[in-house]
Amino acid sequence: MKKILSKLFVPNKIIGFTIFNVAFGLLIYVFSFHLEDTPLAYISYLLSTYALILFCIWFYKICEFSNQAIKKSKSYEMYKKHELLITKFSLAFATLLHFIYGIFKLGTGIYYMSWWFITFAIYYLILCLMKLSIVKDIKNEVGKNLKKEYKKLKLTGIILLFLNLILSGIIVLIIKQNQEMTYAGFIIYIVAMYDFYLIISAIINVIKYRKNKSPLLASSKCINLTVAMISMISLEVAMISEFGANDSEFKMLMTSIMGFVVCLINTSMSVYMIVRANKKLNELETRTCVI
């Protein structure tokens, strides 16, 4: 199974590069000649999704290679010396960007009088506020007060689990009422670029910090992943509305699949956070009682 997955997602460079170019070339061809309702369009969507996954894997490998080179530099030594301060600043900056984007989504929803999009924006802003509370808790040393951090991890998991119920309701509303969203001019391309940046950076950060023992940073990365995934749902609806020739059946199918996957990942992640936090808190209390 490992060999099959390796060949599928880490193909020969020439084959991978050819697939990547053919996939996006075919996608451009479909949109250029308005072939969105043909079988060729569905093939191009699947192929371009596969090409995007390959691109994410390549991007991660390039980052990993660059990371090894950076670790040998003097700048990295400076970074390690002030790692906590830089981490807090980067989290604060990312939170600010997410908050601005959330306001943009809210403004767009109000402009188009789209209640589901307004709800999406509020959901997004709540996640930003959760992340802001985590940034405030990062003080002198991450991992210094593990009990407090695991309590924060547990609380984050509980809130995400509750918000996931709201997200499920929003997705059902989109499907039942055949909601659509359109952006004026080239704005959809800017939104698409930012949303793809969110999902790629969120996945990379989850992989990068998977061995980090700080519950606070783990909470932050899980929130990032949730933010990225809900952004992809709203982008999917907007892209289908823009380029899908108002194909309601295709929209219903794709939104259902994406919504189910996102809700499943969110639920699994939230439950894992709660279970892990409970386990670690019990271990800490047992250790305290023994001492």
Number of C-alpha atoms within 10 A of each C-alpha: 6 7 8 9 10 10 11 13 16 15 14 11 10 9 10 18 15 12 18 21 13 16 22 18 13 19 22 13 15 20 13 10 8 14 17 21 15 10 9 14 19 16 14 21 17 13 19 21 15 16 22 16 15 20 17 17 16 16 14 18 12 11 13 14 11 11 12 10 11 13 13 10 10 10 11 15 13 10 14 13 11 11 14 16 16 13 16 19 13 13 20 17 12 16 22 14 13 22 20 14 17 24 17 13 23 21 15 18 19 13 10 13 11 16 15 20 23 21 17 24 25 16 19 23 22 16 25 24 14 18 26 18 13 21 20 10 16 19 12 9 12 18 18 12 10 17 18 15 24 25 18 21 27 24 18 24 27 17 14 24 21 13 18 21 12 15 21 15 13 19 22 16 14 20 20 10 9 14 19 20 19 17 15 7 7 8 11 16 13 9 18 17 11 16 21 18 12 21 21 19 18 21 17 20 17 18 12 13 13 13 9 12 12 19 23 24 25 21 23 24 24 24 23 24 24 23 22 23 24 22 23 22 20 21 20 18 21 21 19 21 19 16 16 19 12 15 13 16 11 14 23 18 12 17 21 17 11 17 22 14 13 21 21 13 16 23 20 13 19 26 17 14 26 20 15 17 22 16 12 15 19 13 13 14 12 11 10 9 8 7 6
